[in-house]
């Protein structure tokens, strides 16, 4: 008897993907593998950077290291620091300069580097004619990533960029999930294996080979390809055997209303049907079943249907089930959360974080320099700007997506309470968090009272502001709230957790979560949840505080 799929019973492809959440997640095994074998695999543990990146303050150009406060002036060349050299040379007076290579450490006492082409050499003196800004051409220690930060999140697909970041952190091995095991079963009396003689009424089997290629590309291990005739017992035996050894079984054919379409009937006998039929053309008779805890996906026999349903349902659903994050390699339009400008003379690539709100995407352009492999690898994509161009907040920009997934996202001030959370954490400071709040995008925002008190918040904590040390004062990037406390700093830090590195070398200001010292004030940290994911994260943070 034929079983007709009524239109009223069909669900959308988005609803079909949600139905996969009803499938118990398999406990994925993990293994440690050499880095040169990790491409395309999925990271199974959060990875924290064991070192600061860069691990020392370095020059980003060939030039002369100076004290910026001493410019413009003439300088006596005190010596040279080559790349890779651990030099003890320091700048002690306003009359001294040190020659440095690109990538070389800058000497103690210097806070800027003037390019070779921007100076004159007259009678052995280095002449700097213009005022040099603090931090010019310097990549500060930890300005890319500080030691201890979550650099790579569990579930991240290992791309060439990720391998570059792991190498930069000194890693030679990495823990990855074992590849999920899949069996593909193709059904139909009309099917003939490629290479055999094709008689009238028969067609060559093609679905299996497409699916093997697509699954392999997406990080699965295809255990078996099996072709079965339209025989109820043969199909039943094939599926029953497959669920014993596989994490996922995919069948093609036998899902529709024909008298010899047996596959969905086997599912009803051996297990349960989660859905049967989607509002999708081509691909209407697609189903999802569950047998002994193993998902069985039934695709139509038409190859175009199989391709489209795999791309639009199976591929995104596999991310939910197996952490099989798929590389996007696509372009999308996003609304810029902040102003961003290109270099005045060069085409400029800027890495961005992506955030989704409904069907809209928002992009947060990141502060970036060419040595920042960590920042580039953690970004979801990048934008390309023609020389001298300017993008205003709220304008749409085209983003080249490298990898993107809907993990919970936390953006704002750095705080120890944000460690070991099941989320992607970007401690970029209050400024981007405020911009996200204005656009009502993101999951959890962390904002300091030094920047702004939000009109609503879900959690407030107090931190003492303290100072430690003497001499020149270490400051912060202007996205970070502590930048409000220091005028004309000797160094601008990107992360609060870098403050302890400078105790004993300069005057340091931070809160008592990061350093000990003399109390100079108080700071309130506000946690603002914008989504259910954010609310859940606040609950976890509150539990941390209570325990």
Long-range contacts (C-beta under 8 A, 24 or more apart in sequence): 1-259, 2-257, 2-258, 2-259, 3-257, 3-264, 4-257, 5-256, 5-257, 5-276, 5-277, 5-284, 5-285, 7-279, 9-276, 9-277, 10-277, 10-278, 10-279, 10-284, 11-275, 11-277, 11-278, 11-279, 12-278, 12-279, 12-280, 13-278, 13-279, 13-280, 13-312, 13-313, 15-275, 15-278, 16-275, 16-278, 16-286, 16-288, 16-313, 16-317, 17-313, 17-316, 17-317, 17-320, 19-274, 19-275, 19-288, 20-288, 20-295, 20-317, 20-320, 20-321, 21-320, 22-274, 22-290, 23-274, 23-288, 23-290, 23-295, 23-321, 24-293, 25-321, 26-180, 26-247, 26-293, 26-321, 26-322, 28-177, 28-178, 28-180, 28-322, 28-323, 29-177, 29-178, 30-175, 30-176, 30-177, 30-178, 31-175, 31-176, 31-178, 32-173, 32-174, 32-175, 32-176, 33-173, 33-174, 33-176, 34-172, 34-173, 35-163, 35-166, 35-167, 35-171, 35-172, 35-173, 35-174, 38-158, 38-163, 38-166, 38-174, 38-176, 39-158, 39-159, 39-160, 39-163, 40-157, 40-158, 40-219, 41-157, 41-158, 41-176, 41-177, 41-179, 41-219, 42-155, 42-156, 42-157, 42-158, 42-176, 42-177, 42-219, 42-323, 42-324, 42-325, 43-152, 43-153, 43-154, 43-155, 43-156, 43-157, 43-158, 43-162, 43-174, 43-175, 43-176, 43-177, 44-154, 44-175, 44-176, 44-177, 44-323, 45-154, 45-175, 46-150, 46-152, 46-153, 46-154, 46-420, 47-150, 47-151, 47-152, 47-166, 47-169, 47-171, 47-174, 48-148, 48-149, 48-150, 48-151, 49-145, 49-146, 49-147, 49-148, 49-149, 49-151, 49-169, 49-374, 50-147, 50-169, 50-170, 51-147, 51-169, 51-170, 52-141, 52-142, 52-145, 52-146, 52-147, 52-498, 52-501, 53-142, 53-144, 53-145, 53-146, 53-168, 53-169, 53-372, 53-373, 53-374, 54-139, 54-140, 54-141, 54-142, 54-143, 54-144, 54-371, 55-141, 56-105, 56-141, 57-105, 57-106, 57-138, 57-139, 57-140, 57-141, 57-491, 58-103, 58-104, 58-105, 58-106, 58-138, 58-139, 58-371, 59-100, 59-101, 59-102, 59-103, 59-104, 59-105, 59-106, 59-113, 59-137, 59-138, 59-139, 60-102, 60-103, 60-113, 60-137, 60-138, 60-139, 60-369, 60-370, 60-371, 61-102, 61-113, 61-115, 61-116, 61-137, 62-100, 62-101, 62-102, 62-115, 62-116, 63-99, 63-100, 63-113, 63-114, 63-115, 63-116, 63-118, 63-119, 63-137, 64-97, 64-98, 64-99, 64-100, 64-113, 64-114, 64-116, 64-119, 64-126, 64-128, 65-91, 65-97, 65-98, 65-99, 65-100, 65-106, 65-107, 65-110, 65-112, 65-113, 66-91, 66-96, 66-97, 66-110, 66-112, 66-113, 66-114, 66-128, 66-132, 67-91, 67-94, 67-109, 67-110, 67-111, 67-112, 68-111, 68-112, 68-132, 68-133, 68-134, 68-135, 68-136, 69-94, 69-111, 69-134, 70-94, 70-95, 71-112, 71-114, 71-128, 71-130, 71-131, 71-132, 72-128, 72-129, 72-130, 72-131, 72-132, 73-128, 74-122, 74-125, 74-126, 74-127, 74-128, 75-125, 75-126, 75-127, 75-128, 76-124, 76-125, 76-126, 77-124, 77-126, 81-105, 81-106, 81-107, 97-126, 103-371, 106-138, 110-138, 111-135, 111-138, 111-490, 111-491, 112-136, 112-137, 112-138, 113-137, 113-138, 134-488, 134-489, 134-490, 134-492, 135-491, 135-492, 139-369, 139-371, 139-372, 140-491, 140-492, 140-493, 140-494, 141-498, 141-501, 142-493, 142-494, 142-495, 142-497, 142-498, 142-501, 143-369, 143-372, 143-493, 143-494, 144-371, 144-372, 144-373, 144-374, 144-375, 145-374, 145-375, 146-494, 146-495, 146-497, 146-498, 147-497, 148-419, 148-497, 149-427, 149-495, 149-497, 150-419, 150-424, 150-425, 151-374, 151-377, 151-378, 152-377, 152-378, 153-407, 153-424, 154-323, 155-323, 155-325, 155-405, 155-407, 156-325, 156-403, 157-219, 157-325, 157-326, 157-327, 157-403, 159-327, 159-377, 159-402, 159-403, 161-373, 161-376, 161-377, 161-402, 162-377, 164-373, 164-377, 165-373, 165-374, 165-377, 165-378, 168-373, 168-374, 177-322, 177-323, 179-219, 179-220, 179-221, 180-219, 180-220, 180-221, 180-247, 180-248, 180-318, 180-321, 180-322, 180-324, 181-220, 181-221, 181-223, 181-245, 181-246, 181-247, 181-248, 182-215, 182-220, 182-221, 182-222, 182-223, 182-246, 182-247, 182-248, 182-249, 182-250, 183-222, 183-223, 183-224, 183-225, 183-226, 183-242, 183-245, 183-246, 183-248, 183-249, 183-250, 184-208, 184-211, 184-212, 184-215, 184-222, 184-224, 184-225, 184-226, 184-249, 184-250, 184-251, 184-252, 185-226, 185-227, 185-228, 185-235, 185-238, 185-239, 185-242, 185-249, 185-250, 185-251, 185-252, 186-225, 186-226, 186-227, 186-228, 186-251, 186-252, 186-253, 187-227, 187-228, 187-229, 187-230, 187-235, 187-251, 187-252, 187-253, 187-254, 187-262, 187-263, 187-301, 188-229, 188-230, 188-253, 188-254, 188-301, 189-229, 189-230, 189-260, 191-227, 191-253, 193-227, 206-303, 207-252, 207-253, 207-299, 207-301, 207-303, 207-306, 208-252, 210-303, 210-306, 210-307, 210-310, 211-250, 211-252, 211-299, 211-306, 211-310, 214-310, 214-315, 215-250, 218-315, 218-318, 218-324, 218-326, 219-324, 219-326, 220-248, 220-318, 220-322, 220-324, 230-254, 230-260, 230-262, 231-262, 232-262, 232-265, 232-266, 235-262, 235-263, 235-266, 236-262, 236-266, 236-269, 236-270, 239-263, 239-266, 239-267, 239-270, 239-291, 239-296, 240-270, 240-291, 243-291, 243-292, 243-294, 243-296, 244-292, 246-294, 247-294, 247-321, 247-322, 248-294, 248-295, 248-296, 248-297, 248-318, 248-321, 248-322, 249-291, 249-294, 249-295, 249-296, 249-297, 250-296, 250-297, 250-298, 250-299, 250-314, 251-296, 251-297, 251-298, 251-299, 252-298, 252-299, 252-300, 252-301, 252-306, 253-300, 253-301, 254-298, 254-301, 255-285, 255-286, 255-287, 255-298, 255-299, 255-300, 255-301, 256-284, 256-285, 256-300, 256-301, 257-285, 263-298, 264-289, 264-298, 267-291, 267-296, 267-298, 271-296, 278-309, 278-313, 280-308, 280-309, 280-312, 280-313, 282-308, 283-308, 283-309, 283-312, 283-313, 286-313, 295-321, 319-405, 325-403, 325-405, 327-402, 327-403, 328-381, 328-401, 328-402, 328-403, 328-404, 329-401, 329-402, 330-401, 331-398, 331-399, 331-400, 331-401, 332-361, 332-398, 332-399, 332-401, 333-361, 333-396, 333-397, 333-398, 333-399, 334-361, 334-362, 334-363, 334-396, 334-397, 334-398, 334-399, 335-360, 335-361, 335-362, 335-363, 335-394, 335-395, 335-396, 335-397, 335-439, 336-362, 336-363, 336-365, 336-391, 336-392, 336-393, 336-394, 336-395, 336-396, 336-397, 337-362, 337-363, 337-364, 337-365, 337-393, 337-432, 337-435, 337-436, 337-439, 337-441, 338-364, 338-365, 338-393, 338-431, 338-432, 338-435, 339-390, 339-391, 339-392, 339-393, 340-365, 340-383, 340-385, 340-390, 340-391, 341-385, 341-389, 341-390, 341-391, 342-385, 342-386, 342-387, 342-388, 342-389, 342-390, 343-387, 343-388, 344-387, 344-388, 345-387, 345-388, 346-387, 347-384, 347-385, 347-386, 347-387, 348-384, 348-385, 348-387, 349-382, 349-383, 349-384, 349-385, 350-382, 350-383, 350-385, 351-375, 351-376, 351-379, 351-381, 351-382, 352-379, 352-380, 352-381, 352-382, 352-383, 352-399, 353-379, 353-380, 353-409, 353-411, 353-426, 354-380, 354-381, 354-399, 354-401, 354-404, 355-409, 355-436, 355-441, 355-442, 356-406, 357-439, 357-440, 357-441, 361-399, 362-436, 362-439, 362-441, 363-397, 363-399, 364-411, 364-428, 364-432, 364-435, 364-436, 365-391, 366-428, 367-477, 367-479, 367-494, 378-426, 380-404, 393-435, 408-443, 408-444, 408-531, 408-533, 408-534, 408-536, 408-537, 409-442, 409-443, 409-444, 410-443, 410-444, 410-445, 410-446, 410-537, 411-436, 411-442, 411-444, 411-445, 411-446, 412-444, 412-445, 412-446, 412-447, 413-446, 413-447, 413-448, 413-480, 413-481, 413-496, 413-525, 414-480, 414-495, 414-496, 414-497, 415-446, 415-461, 415-496, 415-513, 415-525, 416-513, 416-514, 417-461, 417-541, 417-544, 417-545, 418-446, 418-541, 421-537, 421-540, 421-541, 422-540, 423-533, 423-537, 427-495, 427-496, 428-479, 429-476, 429-477, 429-479, 429-480, 429-481, 430-479, 430-480, 430-481, 431-478, 431-479, 432-479, 433-528, 436-530, 437-528, 437-530, 440-530, 441-530, 442-530, 442-531, 442-534, 443-529, 443-530, 443-531, 443-533, 443-534, 443-537, 444-527, 444-528, 444-529, 444-530, 444-533, 444-534, 444-537, 444-538, 445-527, 445-528, 445-530, 445-534, 446-525, 446-526, 446-527, 446-528, 447-481, 447-525, 447-526, 447-528, 448-481, 448-482, 448-523, 448-524, 448-525, 448-526, 449-481, 449-523, 449-524, 449-525, 449-526, 450-481, 450-482, 450-484, 450-485, 450-523, 451-481, 451-484, 453-524, 453-526, 454-526, 454-528, 456-528, 457-526, 457-527, 457-528, 458-527, 458-528, 458-529, 458-534, 458-535, 458-538, 459-526, 459-527, 459-538, 459-541, 459-542, 460-524, 460-525, 460-526, 460-527, 461-524, 461-525, 461-527, 461-545, 462-522, 462-523, 462-524, 462-525, 463-511, 463-512, 463-513, 463-522, 463-523, 463-524, 463-525, 464-511, 464-512, 464-519, 464-521, 464-522, 464-523, 465-509, 465-510, 465-511, 465-512, 465-519, 465-520, 465-521, 465-522, 465-523, 466-509, 466-510, 466-511, 466-512, 466-515, 466-516, 466-517, 466-518, 466-519, 466-520, 467-507, 467-508, 467-509, 467-517, 467-518, 467-520, 468-503, 468-507, 468-508, 468-515, 468-516, 468-517, 468-518, 469-502, 469-503, 469-504, 469-505, 469-506, 469-507, 469-508, 469-517, 470-506, 470-507, 471-505, 471-506, 471-507, 472-506, 472-507, 473-506, 473-507, 473-508, 473-509, 474-499, 474-502, 474-506, 474-507, 474-508, 474-509, 481-523, 482-509, 482-510, 482-511, 485-509
